[in-house]
Amino acid sequence: MDSMIVILAQHMPAKTVADIIGEHDTRIWRVLEHYVQEARSNEDFSNVHSVGVDETSRAKGHNYISVFVDLDESRVIHVCEGRDSGTVTSFKHDYEAHKGLAGDMANFCCDMSPAFISGIESNFENAAITFDRFHVMKLMNEAVDQVRKEEQAHNASLKRTRYIWLKNPENLTSRQVKELGSLKDMHLKTSRAYDLKLSLRDFWNIRDPDLAESYLKKWYFWATHSRLASVIDKAKTFKHHWNGILNYINTRIDNGVLEGINSLIQAAKNSSRGFRSTKNFIITIYLRLGKLHFNLPT
């Protein structure tokens, strides 16, 4: 029976499993907690050297958990409540309890959260921090959209064009490509912000560290002399996180794996219509995304 519970719960909500086998879901959660804890107790993190960390919501409002992922194996290795620097300390304790050595951690990938940065620097002093390129480009998209909003106030042509500027060119429909061409002929401020975004996107394809730094310096000069307030603000943010952005050229790591895992976490939450407790939510994440090896009865 326990084997069936674990196998079914990897694909469906605990309440559904309870209904199928005619048990109260309290027993289902008790069984799942036992086997998840047992499987995690046998985990070995001694070869985990590149980790991505991100926050995700447990419920509406400000109820968050932090998820740590082994980027090489695309598996969740630690989940805890909160999104402050203490979550990194929690991960360090768990990492070392599973044969990991904090001094051997090579890379972390995260967003520009001051809490994550300080937590990593305090607990993993030898690890390089790479700022997630998707997060950097998200910030740049925010700058482009802010320019559009301000310009739209006195240029009706920009109404209902938000997604044209936010999409990558290769993802535009033929109609959107034509509309973008017409808009760019108008020499808009939004068009200048968009060009800056595309130029920043090209940075991530550079392989040579010296060339990459030279390119980013030129981009920064262009951005800070653009006379576009929101673009200048984001460029200064990037300058403050300069080394972590440049580290991508050497590490080539990002949180793309974590973004996919986050989608699966939210799908699990939605299919269960939420969780009564954070503990049950965390059990489900380990169960489905931890790639755990269960010692199930036969």
BELFENVEN-V764984 format. One record per backbone hydrogen bond with DSSP energy under -0.5 kcal/mol. NH is the residue of the N-H (numbers start at 0). CO is the residue of the C=O. If there is no record, write none. Layout:
# BELFENVEN-V764984
nh = [NH	NH]
co = [CO	CO]
This chain:
# BELFENVEN-V764984
nh = [4	5	6	7	8	9	9	10	11	16	17	18	19	20	21	22	26	27	28	29	30	31	32	33	34	35	36	37	38	39	40	41	41	42	44	47	48	50	51	52	53	55	57	58	62	63	64	65	66	67	68	69	70	70	71	73	74	75	76	77	79	81	86	87	88	89	90	91	92	93	94	95	96	97	97	98	99	101	103	104	104	105	106	107	108	109	116	117	118	119	120	121	122	123	126	127	129	129	130	130	131	135	136	137	138	139	140	141	142	143	144	145	146	147	148	149	150	151	152	153	154	157	158	160	163	164	164	165	166	170	171	176	177	178	179	180	181	182	183	184	185	186	191	192	193	194	195	196	197	198	199	200	201	202	202	203	203	204	205	208	211	212	213	214	215	216	217	218	219	220	221	222	223	224	224	225	228	231	232	233	234	235	236	237	238	239	240	240	241	244	245	246	247	248	249	249	250	251	258	259	260	261	262	263	264	265	266	267	268	269	270	271	272	273	280	281	282	283	284	285	286	287	288	289	293	295]
co = [0	1	2	3	4	5	6	7	7	12	13	14	15	16	17	17	23	23	24	25	26	27	28	29	30	31	32	33	34	35	36	37	38	39	97	44	46	106	68	108	66	64	62	62	58	61	55	79	53	77	51	74	49	68	49	69	69	288	67	67	65	63	83	84	84	85	86	87	88	89	90	91	92	93	94	95	94	99	100	100	101	48	48	127	50	129	112	113	114	115	116	117	118	119	123	105	107	127	128	243	109	131	132	133	134	135	136	137	138	139	140	141	142	143	144	145	146	147	148	150	151	154	155	157	160	160	161	161	162	167	168	172	173	174	175	176	177	178	179	180	182	183	187	188	189	190	191	192	193	194	195	196	197	198	199	199	200	201	202	206	207	208	209	210	211	212	213	214	215	216	217	218	219	220	221	222	226	227	228	229	230	231	232	233	234	235	236	237	238	240	241	242	244	245	245	246	246	247	254	255	256	257	258	259	260	261	262	263	264	265	266	267	269	268	276	277	278	279	280	281	282	283	284	285	291	293]
